[in-house]
């Protein structure tokens, strides 16, 4: 008896159906460990799918013009410039005003300011911390030296171009990593998967925030330079020629100085002896009076 092809196909289909039903029943009878393995495998597969999707979409997320521009032109040098300018002026208040005018003329700002006053209320010292554009750093230093008498100027430049490029690259990589984790979180199906993915997302987001904070600090320091200005009144300087004189005037001056010094020493000794003299007088005068009256009493009695 010959079997038709149609009947053979029906038999094979029925056999496949029976095998599939047996497999489903065995999966339902398995414990929680089997489900955990299935979810873990699904999570790994989702991560691979998300990684592939993110990598496939990465070129579309980053504009092609930026890559072309970055490859065509070399990165600009990033330098952190700082300086210190010390000035002397008879009128500290006027010099401080001139410093502020220089800052305004070069589109800068005064970040900090500290002043001290003398006995009559006049300014004796001033300290100003200036933030000026980095491309005008040398011009501002030269202009500040013309405000008053300069007593000292120091400048320093730190090249951070390599660090800027490194931070930018790490931020781009970290943003892609965060995007992949967010894709996995959207595909999570169980509580265990959600908790594990959220922990990874929080850790990578914290790293990204730290990198972006460092990037903002580098941008601020390289775009604006810091200059600290110290202003003080000139100190009186004595020269040996002023202290020495010849002839009669020189001798008179020396004699007067010796007299003043000797008088001061005598006054010191007198000031030291006065309390003792008062104490001796308080004890000695009554004793002297008593001793003076005794002989008279004996003579009268005789």
Phi and psi in degrees as a GROMACS rama.xvg file:
@    title "Ramachandran Plot"
@    xaxis  label "Phi"
@    yaxis  label "Psi"
@TYPE xy
-96.2902  140.243  UNK-2
-96.0899  133.221  UNK-3
-77.1935  153.449  UNK-4
-61.5368  -32.2581  UNK-5
-65.5491  -42.3751  UNK-6
-66.1025  -36.9993  UNK-7
-62.971  -41.507  UNK-8
-63.9893  -39.0662  UNK-9
-65.7659  -39.3503  UNK-10
-63.5729  -44.0463  UNK-11
-64.8331  -39.5481  UNK-12
-64.3334  -40.0709  UNK-13
-65.0708  -39.5942  UNK-14
-64.1347  -40.7987  UNK-15
-64.5759  -36.1742  UNK-16
-65.6708  -41.8563  UNK-17
-62.8913  -43.8849  UNK-18
-61.9007  -40.6786  UNK-19
-65.0745  -41.1697  UNK-20
-65.9008  -36.539  UNK-21
-65.6595  -38.3648  UNK-22
-66.5302  -39.5424  UNK-23
-65.9092  -40.1943  UNK-24
-66.075  -36.8528  UNK-25
-68.9679  -33.1944  UNK-26
-68.9128  -37.4648  UNK-27
-68.5827  -33.1538  UNK-28
-78.4168  -15.3145  UNK-29
-70.6998  157.63  UNK-30
-82.0701  -169.272  UNK-31
-67.4845  -26.6494  UNK-32
-65.4467  -37.8841  UNK-33
-65.1941  -37.339  UNK-34
-66.495  -37.3778  UNK-35
-64.8566  -40.1561  UNK-36
-64.4681  -38.3652  UNK-37
-65.0768  -43.3391  UNK-38
-65.4314  -37.4735  UNK-39
-64.5787  -43.4668  UNK-40
-63.3986  -38.4718  UNK-41
-65.7217  -38.2903  UNK-42
-63.7325  -43.0861  UNK-43
-63.4871  -41.318  UNK-44
-65.3918  -37.9976  UNK-45
-64.9859  -39.1773  UNK-46
-63.9204  -42.0627  UNK-47
-63.5903  -40.4938  UNK-48
-65.9271  -41.8847  UNK-49
-65.7984  -39.2143  UNK-50
-62.3529  -44.0052  UNK-51
-64.9571  -39.7997  UNK-52
-67.311  -40.9017  UNK-53
-66.0938  -40.6158  UNK-54
-65.5427  -33.9031  UNK-55
-71.2339  -33.142  UNK-56
-88.1181  -10.5109  UNK-57
-58.9695  -45.3468  UNK-58
-60.6923  -31.5163  UNK-59
-75.2315  -28.6881  UNK-60
-72.4572  -34.705  UNK-61
-95.1122  124.272  UNK-62
-60.7455  139.608  UNK-63
-68.2541  -26.5613  UNK-64
-64.8129  -34.9879  UNK-65
-65.3497  -43.6634  UNK-66
-65.3557  -39.7473  UNK-67
-65.4388  -40.7659  UNK-68
-67.6438  -40.018  UNK-69
-66.2253  -35.4465  UNK-70
-76.63  -26.551  UNK-71
-80.9775  -37.3396  UNK-72
-114.026  142.244  UNK-73
-74.4662  150.037  UNK-74
-64.4833  143.65  UNK-75
-71.5499  141.095  UNK-76
-66.4471  136.423  UNK-77
-111.458  117.972  UNK-78
-128.544  132.444  UNK-79
-95.7296  111.362  UNK-80
-104.536  131.682  UNK-81
-134.473  153.992  UNK-82
-156.501  162.318  UNK-83
-135.67  131.057  UNK-84
-126.853  123.931  UNK-85
-109.063  130.941  UNK-86
-129.187  154.644  UNK-87
-123.43  132.47  UNK-88
-150.068  141.899  UNK-89
-66.1716  -39.0182  UNK-90
-109.041  98.2372  UNK-91
-67.3064  -36.7363  UNK-92
-62.9751  -42.4421  UNK-93
-66.3077  -40.5246  UNK-94
-64.5613  -38.4126  UNK-95
-63.1434  -40.3408  UNK-96
-62.4572  -40.7885  UNK-97
-65.1347  -35.5665  UNK-98
-64.0926  -41.4594  UNK-99
-65.1843  -35.4056  UNK-100
-64.8354  -39.5136  UNK-101
-62.6247  -42.0112  UNK-102
-63.9875  -43.8413  UNK-103
-64.8352  -37.1689  UNK-104
-65.7705  -28.078  UNK-105
-103.973  17.8843  UNK-106
60.0051  43.2049  UNK-107
-109.875  -177.253  UNK-108
-135.563  159.152  UNK-109
-101.167  111.411  UNK-110
-79.8702  -45.1883  UNK-111
-134.515  153.851  UNK-112
-150.251  133.932  UNK-113
-142.493  131.518  UNK-114
-134.591  155.957  UNK-115
-130.434  146.83  UNK-116
-117.223  157.205  UNK-117
-91.105  -160.639  UNK-118
-68.0345  -36.5813  UNK-119
-92.5984  10.1865  UNK-120
87.9055  -0.19278  UNK-121
-80.9219  147.026  UNK-122
-68.6827  133.404  UNK-123
-108.133  -34.8191  UNK-124
-142.466  156.998  UNK-125
-150.713  143.332  UNK-126
-132.567  126.465  UNK-127
-128.528  134.767  UNK-128
-106.874  116.258  UNK-129
-106.206  145.048  UNK-130
-119.706  113.85  UNK-131
-126.245  156.577  UNK-132
-58.3161  140.379  UNK-133
-64.044  -32.5693  UNK-134
-72.8847  -9.76522  UNK-135
-114.771  19.4262  UNK-136
-60.5886  -50.5576  UNK-137
-64.5354  -38.2695  UNK-138
-63.7613  -40.7191  UNK-139
-67.0254  -41.8168  UNK-140
-61.5475  -43.1343  UNK-141
-64.2227  -41.4135  UNK-142
-66.4487  -36.1015  UNK-143
-67.3821  -34.741  UNK-144
-67.4498  -18.8024  UNK-145
-90.7811  -5.49955  UNK-146
-69.6246  -43.5657  UNK-147
-148.573  -168.112  UNK-148
-76.2473  115.136  UNK-149
-76.1684  136.665  UNK-150
-113.142  -11.832  UNK-151
178.916  138.372  UNK-152
-139.482  130.85  UNK-153
-131.959  138.822  UNK-154
-131.531  151.127  UNK-155
-146.215  139.616  UNK-156
-131.763  128.858  UNK-157
-118.097  119.84  UNK-158
-83.1481  117.387  UNK-159
-119.611  27.9498  UNK-160
-62.4226  -42.3311  UNK-161
-64.1642  -40.0507  UNK-162
-66.7231  -38.6367  UNK-163
-62.1998  -45.0026  UNK-164
-64.1634  -41.2602  UNK-165
-64.7031  -43.2205  UNK-166
-65.3725  -41.0049  UNK-167
-61.1128  -43.1947  UNK-168
-65.7816  -40.8698  UNK-169
-66.814  -34.261  UNK-170
-66.7359  -42.3746  UNK-171
-61.9785  -43.5057  UNK-172
-66.2209  -39.4351  UNK-173
-68.4103  -35.5068  UNK-174
-64.594  -39.5174  UNK-175
-63.6719  -39.9358  UNK-176
-64.493  -42.6695  UNK-177
-63.1728  -38.7493  UNK-178
-62.8135  -39.958  UNK-179
-65.2466  -41.0814  UNK-180
-65.3254  -39.0484  UNK-181
-64.791  -35.6397  UNK-182
-64.8602  -41.5712  UNK-183
-63.011  -39.2738  UNK-184
-63.5184  -35.9358  UNK-185
-69.0231  -25.052  UNK-186
-96.9621  -1.91506  UNK-187
-64.7087  143.914  UNK-188
-117.068  -24.1781  UNK-189
-118.332  165.49  UNK-190
-65.3631  -38.5236  UNK-191
-61.3604  -42.9355  UNK-192
-64.165  -42.4867  UNK-193
-62.7742  -44.839  UNK-194
-63.0524  -45.9582  UNK-195
-63.6095  -42.2116  UNK-196
-69.7556  -38.9598  UNK-197
-64.1809  -36.2151  UNK-198
-62.9344  -44.4064  UNK-199
-64.6798  -38.6672  UNK-200
-65.1767  -42.0743  UNK-201
-64.2148  -40.6146  UNK-202
-65.1361  -45.5462  UNK-203
-71.9949  -32.0764  UNK-204
-68.103  -36.4251  UNK-205
-64.4698  -42.0521  UNK-206
-62.6297  -39.686  UNK-207
-64.9076  -41.0043  UNK-208
-63.4365  -40.0608  UNK-209
-64.5125  -41.8416  UNK-210
-65.1999  -41.1833  UNK-211
-66.5626  -35.4193  UNK-212
-64.4136  -42.7226  UNK-213
-63.4305  -38.5878  UNK-214
-63.8659  -41.3795  UNK-215
-65.4939  -39.6368  UNK-216
-64.5719  -43.9417  UNK-217
-63.1235  -39.4192  UNK-218
-63.8186  -41.1798  UNK-219
-67.1148  -42.4591  UNK-220
-72.1777  -30.9867  UNK-221
-84.5741  -24.7311  UNK-222
-85.2153  -29.8444  UNK-223
-124.91  131.27  UNK-224
-95.1904  155.162  UNK-225
-111.265  126.736  UNK-226
-127.762  126.728  UNK-227
-104.042  125.409  UNK-228
-113.227  127.728  UNK-229
-112.219  128.52  UNK-230
-125.106  131.159  UNK-231
-147.849  161.159  UNK-232
-77.5486  148.575  UNK-233
-68.1902  140.064  UNK-234
-83.8522  147.693  UNK-235
-77.1016  124.971  UNK-236
-110.287  124.479  UNK-237
-93.9624  134.133  UNK-238
-106.066  153.339  UNK-239
-59.106  -28.7921  UNK-240
-66.5869  -33.3362  UNK-241
-74.1739  -26.1533  UNK-242
-85.196  -17.6581  UNK-243
-113.425  139.658  UNK-244
-135.66  153.824  UNK-245
-107.183  162.578  UNK-246
75.3966  -152.412  UNK-247
-63.2346  -40.9943  UNK-248
-65.1278  -38.4703  UNK-249
-64.6601  -43.4529  UNK-250
-65.9082  -40.418  UNK-251
-62.3804  -40.7397  UNK-252
-65.0383  -42.7559  UNK-253
-65.9889  -40.8233  UNK-254
-63.9049  -41.4623  UNK-255
-63.8838  -41.1048  UNK-256
-62.4449  -40.5074  UNK-257
-66.7404  -38.0516  UNK-258
-63.6543  -43.7318  UNK-259
-63.9071  -40.8363  UNK-260
-65.981  -42.2461  UNK-261
-65.4065  -41.7001  UNK-262
-62.7087  -39.368  UNK-263
-62.897  -39.8832  UNK-264
-65.1447  -40.1777  UNK-265
-63.4251  -42.4426  UNK-266
-63.3189  -35.4904  UNK-267
-64.1102  -42.8588  UNK-268
-65.811  -42.6824  UNK-269
-62.579  -44.5637  UNK-270
-60.7348  -32.806  UNK-271
-72.3357  -34.6724  UNK-272
-85.7118  -22.0088  UNK-273
-56.8175  -48.0227  UNK-274
-60.484  -37.0027  UNK-275
-70.212  -38.218  UNK-276
-63.9643  -39.5706  UNK-277
-63.1065  -41.41  UNK-278
-65.9971  -42.5382  UNK-279
-63.2524  -39.0709  UNK-280
-65.9227  -40.0494  UNK-281
-66.1362  -32.7045  UNK-282
-92.6075  -30.9351  UNK-283
-81.4843  -36.7215  UNK-284
-64.3421  -48.2926  UNK-285
-59.8827  -40.1388  UNK-286
-64.5155  -37.8709  UNK-287
-66.5975  -39.2841  UNK-288
-64.6864  -40.84  UNK-289
-64.5373  -45.5501  UNK-290
-65.9269  -29.698  UNK-291
-73.7477  -32.7991  UNK-292
-82.3081  -23.7546  UNK-293
-61.3492  -48.0297  UNK-294
-61.3413  -36.1036  UNK-295
-64.0459  -39.9191  UNK-296
-64.2778  -40.7549  UNK-297
-67.5729  -37.7257  UNK-298
-67.0852  -40.4707  UNK-299
-64.1349  -40.2652  UNK-300
-66.5886  -36.971  UNK-301
